[in-house]
Amino acid sequence: MKSWLIMMGGLILWAVHFFLLYLLAEFGGGASGVRVAASLGTLAILGAMAWLGVTVVRVVPQNAFGRWRRRAGLLALAFGGFGIVLQYLPVVLIDR
């Protein structure tokens, strides 16, 4: 389970962020609190990604699989973080 969390944590958080924004857009509509909720949710998820990244970096791998798992986890965190920022841009840039 630990290996799966390290390697897939960033992508799972990206998916959670996607569903959060989708639900806010679907059920929140044009309400004024939607941007605030999306911003707070994005900050919380980016904070979780930062915490996971620090946790992965602090673990010293003992073998080749551990080094590979660490690199894969950091790459997934980078892709997930990039995806979260791109998903959040319309919330900031599009004015209703």
N, C-alpha and C positions, 0 to 999 in steps of 0.2 A: 504494500500500500504506500509506503514511503516513497518508493521509486516513481510510482504513478503520480503522486502529488507533486514531486519535484519536476517531473517532465511535463505534466499537463496542467499545472496550477495556473500559469499565465493564460493559457487558452480557455480554461474553465472560467476564470474571472472575466475574460473577454466576452464569453457567451452570456454570463450573468449580466454584464453591462448592456449587451445588445437587447436582452429580454426586458431589462429595466426600462431602457429608453423606448422600446416598442410599446410596452404597457402604458407608460406615461403618455406617449403620443396617441395611442388608441383610446384610452379612457379619460385622459386629462383634457384632450382637445386643445382649445385655445385659452385655457385658464391661466391666470397670471402666476400661479404657484408651480406650474409645470417646469419652467426654467430653473427655478430655485431647487426643486426636487431633483431635477436632472443634474444640476451642478453639485449638489450635496452627494448624490449617489456616485457621480463620477469621481469626486474627491475621495470618498470612502473606498471605492474599488482601487483607485490608484494608490492609496495608502496601503491597502492589503497587498497589492503587487510589490510595493517597495519593501514591506515587511517580509514577504516571501523571498524577494531577491536578496535581502541581507541575510536571511536564514540560509539560503542556498550557498551564498558566497562564504559564509563562516564555516561550513562543513568542509573539512579537509578530506578529499578522497584518498582511499588507501590502495586502490587497484585501478586497472584500466577501465573497468565498467563504471566505477565511481566517477572517474574523470569525464567519461563520455556522458554519463547521466547529468553531471553538473553543467557541461556545455550545452546539452540539449535543453535542460531546464532554463538556463539563462537565455538561450535563443528563443524559446517559447515565451518567456517573459518579455523579451524585446518585441517580438511580433505582436503579442497581446497588447502591450502598452501602446504601440503604434496604431493598432486597430482601435483601441479605446479613444485615443486622441482624434483619429479621423471620424469616428462615430459622434464625438462630442462637438465637432466643428459646426455642423448645421444648427445646433442649439444656440451657439454663440453668434454665428454670422447671419443667420436668416432672421430678419425682423418681421414680425407679424403685425 
